[in-house]
Amino acid sequence: MNTMLSRFIPCGAYAKFAFKPMRGCHSVYCTYCLPFIVLLCCVILGGCTEKDEFEQDQVGNFEALWTIMDQHYAFFDYKGVDWNEVHQRYRARVSNEMTDRELFDICGDMLKELRDGHTNLIASHDVSRYWIWEQWPVNYDERIIDQYYLNFDYKRASGIKYQILPSNFGYMYYGSFSSGIGEGNLDLILSYLSTADGLIIDVRDNGGGLLTNVEKLVSRFIDERTLAGYICHKTGPGHADVSEPYPYYFGPTPNHIHYLKPVVVLASRGSFSATNNFVSIMKSLDQVTIVGDTTGGGCGLPFTSELPNGWRVRFSSCPILDTQGKLTEFGVAPDVRVDMDLDDRSHDAILDRAIDILTTATRP
């Protein structure tokens, strides 16, 4: 029995793409919203008439998965992955006699060859994953900050924890870009922090979420229309069928409070996906310094498709580039590289360095 290969998001003037739970983005719905992504589904897929069919057996499901990735994944050339060689190696391990769990494990291993935290195979019994941050130091301990820097005294609004440190520098921790940011809440937060001489924005261990929240936050730290980066999209099934990059911009939020004093952003390997985008944009601003570790990457907008057996695959499409036109799929490097001392349970070396940097920047 044959079945349709994939059920991509319907065509139309959509600027919002929602996907079911993926721990890789630390959110219930990993949703990317950008005002310039209009009619993009049709363009990415080279049209809206995907009709490939495969047998609804183990071999057919393997071939469907490989073909979906072959035609629509964005980073084969960038990562130097020979997808045909990968097919040959993994196809030899697949037979119609194997169980669903055995097939899932093989397919999951094949997807790991892409080294992509946005690429997952989702079945009822498991989710395959490649989470780069699991391989690196966490570089963030909320308890240390709460106890030794905030004295368990802080405010919270719109998913943001904030307070003015004894050094008279503001501190904001934003744990997930999936947490909605209200413009009124941001006004109250930045108004409270306005007396601080500088500001620390901590996005360590923030696994991503909504790009609309990235824009809302960045827009409070600029005073003019600012280049945020570039985006490409797939124009056909070939690995090199990718459009020329086209720019997108953020503007300052009109009639709201902005913060233009020196800013330090704290990042770690756990700063992934939308957070990777936030760090990339903030790094391009003159008054901002990035401190900590390289981010976890993840600069491709994720899309989902379905195999004949109902398993879903999520994968990176539509690469987002930084303001220099470079891909940040493997992360954004900090301006100042610092690791926490895991044996010191009363100090955060990354936060300490941020305070030192702001002290120097604001010294008369």
Stockholm file with secondary structure:
# STOCKHOLM 1.0

chainA/1-364         MNTMLSRFIPCGAYAKFAFKPMRGCHSVYCTYCLPFIVLLCCVILGGCTEKDEFEQDQVGNFEALWTIMDQHYAFFDYKGVDWNEVHQRYRARVSNEMTDRELFDICGDMLKELRDGHTNLIASHDVSRYWIWEQWPVNYDERIIDQYYLNFDYKRASGIKYQILPSNFGYMYYGSFSSGIGEGNLDLILSYLSTADGLIIDVRDNGGGLLTNVEKLVSRFIDERTLAGYICHKTGPGHADVSEPYPYYFGPTPNHIHYLKPVVVLASRGSFSATNNFVSIMKSLDQVTIVGDTTGGGCGLPFTSELPNGWRVRFSSCPILDTQGKLTEFGVAPDVRVDMDLDDRSHDAILDRAIDILTTATRP
#=GR chainA/1-364 SS CEEESCCCCCCSSCCEECCCCBGGGTBSSCCEECTTCSSHHHHHTTSSCCCCEEESSHHHHHHHHHHHHHHHCSCHHHHTCCHHHHHHHHHTTCCTTSCHHHHHHHHHHHHHTTCCTTCEEECSSCBCCCCGGGGSCCCCCHHHIIIIISTTCCEEETTEEEEECTTSEEEEEECCBTSCCCHHHHHHHHHHHTTSSEEEEECTTCCCBCHHHHHHHHGGGCSSCEEEEEECCBCSSSTTCBCCCEEEEECCCTTSCCCCSCEEEEECTTCBTHHHHHHHHHHTSTTEEEEESCCCBCCEEEEEEECTTSCEEEEEEEEEECTTSCBCTTCCCCSEECCCCTTCSSCCHHHHHHHHHHHHHHCC
#=GC SS_cons         CEEESCCCCCCSSCCEECCCCBGGGTBSSCCEECTTCSSHHHHHTTSSCCCCEEESSHHHHHHHHHHHHHHHCSCHHHHTCCHHHHHHHHHTTCCTTSCHHHHHHHHHHHHHTTCCTTCEEECSSCBCCCCGGGGSCCCCCHHHIIIIISTTCCEEETTEEEEECTTSEEEEEECCBTSCCCHHHHHHHHHHHTTSSEEEEECTTCCCBCHHHHHHHHGGGCSSCEEEEEECCBCSSSTTCBCCCEEEEECCCTTSCCCCSCEEEEECTTCBTHHHHHHHHHHTSTTEEEEESCCCBCCEEEEEEECTTSCEEEEEEEEEECTTSCBCTTCCCCSEECCCCTTCSSCCHHHHHHHHHHHHHHCC
//
